[in-house]
């Protein structure tokens, strides 16, 4: 985008040079010049500098202050040199460089913003007034036009660069998304299938198998989230729980989040999300075919998530027995996470009535 803008400015400089040359020919034919040979020296100098600066500004190095400063000095010198070709009366009425001398101010605005452009424009306008010997209406009108041009060019350049950055970012996001999907297919067909089988079959191996199953289930959840992409909605150290919970909706899982975002600390949100996923994983493993409901509630000081299913349920004493036998899925993946957050997790069930897991976490961590 920058290259296109600088090409446009170079074209403007060339057109301005052509107009100055046409004006010089017209004045020469009219016989108004006092020293016509000096006029062509000025035009030749303008043409030579146009070639030099146009080549230089094709690269970023030519858009730095040494080149921009030299461009401004040449423009001022050309304006002053006009006085050697005309009588003072004619100089007061016209200026040979015309638009060509204004291009350095536009270049400064394009390279370094509005302040640089206005400073350069001020120098050009002041030199024009000095050469003409007075602040005439023409000088004022041309000065105002130059200032407006600098402002508009700076604004357009900023918009163009912003659009270019957004386009590049969008292309990077699309490329990352495509790569993520490609890797996701590979991971889904391999690692995730193995982790799911380990989580399902490992409990048959006893105490060590229970620990292995819990670890495999947690890693499966984490890997699925990684493959799913950056959908956590983390912004400035906070995360939208509504967005997190909404991603849990699937066949057999109904999610009821609030209509508005529920912004909490990233640590709280991600840990709570992991606990909910662990609860849903228990439903899939221990109550195949059961339907689960996830309800998110937002209170002033705390957030509450309820996970309920219509599975066969279990005896209330079963959890204590499982923990004593070393099966730590509920104890660590759910209760342990909420305990670390300063909250609580309750699991209620009776045979034939399903399971209700209630997670309560304070917005501010409590000891």
N, C-alpha and C positions, 0 to 999 in steps of 0.2 A: 504493500500500500504506500509506504514512504517513497519507493522508487517511482511510482506513478505520479505522486504529487510533485516530486522534483522534476520529472519530465515535463509536466504541465508548466512549471515555473520557467524551465529552460525555453520552452516554446514561446511563452509570453515575452521573455527577454529578446528572443530572436525577432518576434513580430514588432516589438518596440524599436529594435535597431532598424528594421526595414522602414518603419514609419519615420524615424529620424532621418534616414537617408533620403526618403522621398521628399521630406520637408526641406532638406538641404538643397536638393535639386531644384525644387520649386522656387526657393529664395534666390538661388544662383541664377536661374533663368530670368528672374525679375530684376536682377542686378542690384539687389539691396545690400549685399555684403560689402563691408569695408575692406576686408582681407579674405577673399574667397579661398585662397590656398590654405589658410589656417583652418578653415571650416573642414576641409577634407582630411587634414591631419587629425582633427578631433574625431571625425567619423571613422577614420582608420583605427584610431586608438580604441574607440568603442567596439568596433568589430573584432579587433584582436583580443581584447579582454573578454568579449562574449565567448569566443572560442575557448580561451583558457579556463574561465570559470565554469563553463558548461561541462567541459571534460572533467574538471576537478569535482564537481558536485554530483557526478555519477556514482561516487562512492561516499560512504559515511565520513571519511577523513576530510573530504572537501566541504563538509557542512559544519565544520567546527569554527570557533571564533577566529583563528588566524586567517582563514579564507574569507569568512564573512566580514571581518574587519577590513581586509584588503579590498573587498568588493565595495564597501562603503566609502573608503578613501578614494578609489577610482571614480565613483559616482560624483563625489564632491569635487574632485579635480576636473572632471569633464564639465560640470556646471560652471566652475570658475573660468575654464578655458574658453567658454562661449563668449566671454567679454572681449577676447582678443580678435574675434572675427567680426563683431558687429559694433556699431556706434552705441554709446550709452542709451540713446533714445530707443533704438531698436531692441536692445537687450531688455529694456524695461517692459517691452510688449510681448516678448517671446523668449523661449528657452529651447535651444537646439536638442538637448537630450530628451525633453518631454517625459514620456512614461518610462523610458529606459533607466533614468536615474532613480525611479521609485522601486525598481525590482529588488535592490539590496535590502530595503526595509521589509518587503514581503518574504525574502529569504530568511531574514533573522526571525520573523514571526513563525515561519514554518519550522525552523530548526530549534528554536529555544523558547517559543511561546509569545504571549501577548506583550509582556513587559519589554522584551528585547526588540520586538517589532516596533513598538511605539517609540522607544528611545532612538532607534535608527530613523524612523519617520520624522521625528523632531529635528534631527540633524539635517536631513534632506530639505525639509521645509524651511528651516532657518537659513540654510545656504542659498536656497532659491530667493528668499526675501533679500538677503545680503547682495546677491548678484544683481537683482533688479533694482536695488536701491530704495525699496519701499515695500511695505506690507499692503499690496494691492488686493483688489477684489479677486483677481485671478489666483494670486498666491494663496489667499484664504480658501477659495473654493477647491483648488487642487490639494491643499493640505487636508481639508476635511475629507475629501474623497480618498486620499491615501490612508488616513486614519481608519476610515470605515473599511477600506479594503484589508488593512492589517487585522482588524478585529474579526471580520468575516472569515478571512483565511485561517487565522488561528483557531477559530471555533470549528470550522469545517475540518481542519487537520486533526483536531482532538477527537471529533466524532468519527472520522475515518479510522484513526488509530485504535479507538475503542472498539469499533466494529471488527477491525482486523484481529484484535486480541480475542474477542469473543468467538470469532470464527475459528481461530487456531485452537482455542480451548475446546470448542465443540468437536472439532476433528479429533483432538486427543482423547476426549471422553468416548467418542464412538470407537476409536481404535482400541482403547482399553476395554470397552464393553465387549467388543468382538473377541478380543483375546481371552477375556474372562469366560465368555461362553464356550470358547473352544477348550480351555483348560477344564471348565466345569463338566463338559461332556466326558472328558477323559477321567476326571476324578470320580464322577458319578458312576461310571461303568466299572470302576476298579476299587479304589480305596473306600468309598462310602459303602459299597456293597459288602466289603469284607468287615468293616466296622459294625454294620448292622447285624451281620451274622454272628460276630463275636458277642455283641450286646445281647442277642437273643439266645445263644446257645451256652455262653459261658456260665450262667447261674447253675447249670447242671453239674459243674465241677466242684461245687461246694463253696467254702469260705473264700478261697483265692479266686474262684470263678466269679463270685459276687463282686469283688473289688474290681476284677478285670472288666466285667460287664458294665459297671458304673463308669469306669474310666473310658471305655469304648463309646458308651452312649454320649458322654460329655464331649469327647473329641468329634464324634459324628455331628453333633449340634454345632460345635464351633466351626467345623470344616464346611458344613452346609451354609452357614452364615457368611463365611469368607467367600465361597463360590458364588453366593447370591449377589455379592457386590456391596458397595458402600451405600446401604439403604437404611442405616441406623438413624439418619437425621441428626448427627452430632453437629452442633453449631455453638461455637464459643464455649466449649466445656459443658454444654447441656445436650440432652437428647430428648426427642419427642416420643414419649411412651405410647401415645396413640398410634404413631406410625409403626413402632416396633410390634405392638400387639396385633395390628391389622395384618401383618405379614404371616401371622399364624393361621389365618383362615384357610381351610382346605376341606376336602371331602371328609366328613365326619367330625369337623371342628367348626363350631359357630362362634364368631367373635363379636362382642358388643362393646366397642370403645366409645368414649364420649365424642361429641361432634367437634369439640375444640381440641387443639393440641394440649398435651399434658407435658410441660417441659420440666425435667428434673436433672440433677447432676448426672453426668455421663456414667460415673461409677455405679450410682444407684440404679439408673435405668438399665444398663447392660447386665448387671447382676440379677436384677428382678426379672428381666427377660429370660436369662438363663434358667432361673428357678421355674418359671412358667413352662418353658420348653421341657425341663426335666419332668414336671408333673404330667404333661401331655405324653411324654415318652413312656411313663409308667402306665398310662391308659392304653397305649398301643400294645405294650408288652403283656400286661396282665389282664386286659379286658378287650381282646380282639373283637372288632365289630361294634364296640360301644361308641356312642356319640358323646362328644365333649363340648362344653360351653365355656367360654372365657369372658369374664365380665371385668372391666376396668372402671374403677371409681376414683375420682379426684376430690380429696378433702383439702381443707386449708393447710393443715400441718402434716398430712400423710397421704400416701396413695395406697389403694387396696385393689388386689386382683384376686378374683375367685375363679377357680377351675373346678367345674362339676361334670360328672359323667353319669351315664345310666347303665353302667356295667353291673356285674354281680355283687360288688362290694366285698367286704371282709369283716372278720371279727375285730373289734377295737384293740384286742391284745396282740394282734398279729404284728403290729409295728414294733412293739417292744421286743417281741420274740425275734424278729428279723435283725434288729440292732444287736441283740445279745449273740446272735449267730454270725455277726460280722457282715451282714448285708446292709450297706450304708447308703443305698440310693436315696431314700427319703431323708435320712438323718443328715447327710452331708450336702447332697445336691440341692436340697430344698431348705430344710431347717437350718443347716449350717450357713448357707448364704444369707438368709434373713437375719440370723443371729449376728453375723459380721456387720450387717447394715444397721444394727440397732433396732431391728424390727422383730416380727414373730411370724411363725407359720403353724397353722393348725390343720390337722388332717382328721376328718370325721367320716365314719362309714358304719353301716350295719349291713349284714348279709341281705342281698336282694334289693338294696336301696342305693347302690352306686357309691361314689366317693366325692367328698367336697374338700378341696384344698383352698384354704384362705391365707393369702399372703398380705401382710400389713408392714409397710416400711415408712419411717419418718422421712420427711424432706431433708431435715438436718440430722446427721448421724448422732445417735445417742450411745453412751457407753452401756 
